[in-house]
């Protein structure tokens, strides 16, 4: 979606997600964006106007033009704006899944090293090899479970 690539859209997105937009002026959007003093300059204000114009063009917002004072035109959300709200939630979930996949991958690496160490222990301590073998079997089954889980996570990320 071309909106996502527009400068400042990532700052405006939380405003859209967390508010019901009915009879808002452009200044209401500006106030809700909560930019730092350094970011509150004419160029960012122009970027915000461009984003609002694009949201109107694409049918996410309706603009009620005030004939006497065009600066006080009012914006209302359309049902289509929910597409933007759900889009960002999907991206947030995907990033959580990627984080989970990275965590599982590191656990898999740890368990693989642990299985390798159990093999060395079996050779070093043949008297208790049965006990070491049992621990290695438990570790191997955990490793298999985590590999299956990682595979499922990767298939969700790829789709």
C-alpha positions, 0 to 999 in steps of 0.5 A: 500500500502506497500510504505506508511508504509516505513520510510521517504515516507511521506517526499518523497510523496510531492516531487512526487506530486508536481514535474514532474520527468524526468531525475532525479538523486537520489541526485535530490530527496534528495535535493527536500526532504528539510530535516533539518540538523539533518535529513540529515544523512546516514540512511535517505539517505539509506531509500530514496534509498530503496523507489526509488528502491521500486518505480522502482520495482512497476512500478511507476518509470523507472531507466535508469542505467548509466553504467560508473557511477551508482550513476548518474542513471536517474529516470523517472516517468511512468503513474502509478505514478498518482496512488500515486498522487491521493491516497494522494489527496483522503486521504487528502479529507477524513481527511477534511471530518473527520474534518468537521464531528467533527465540525458538531458533536459539533454544534449538541451537542450545538443545542441539549442543546439549545433545552433543554434550550428552554423547560425550558424557556417555563416552566419558562415563560409561558406568552411568550411560543409562542415566545419561541416555535417558536425559539425552532422549528427553532433550532430543524429544524437546528438540524435535518439538521445538523444530516442529514449532519453528517450522510452523512459525516459518510457514506462517511467516512465509504465507 
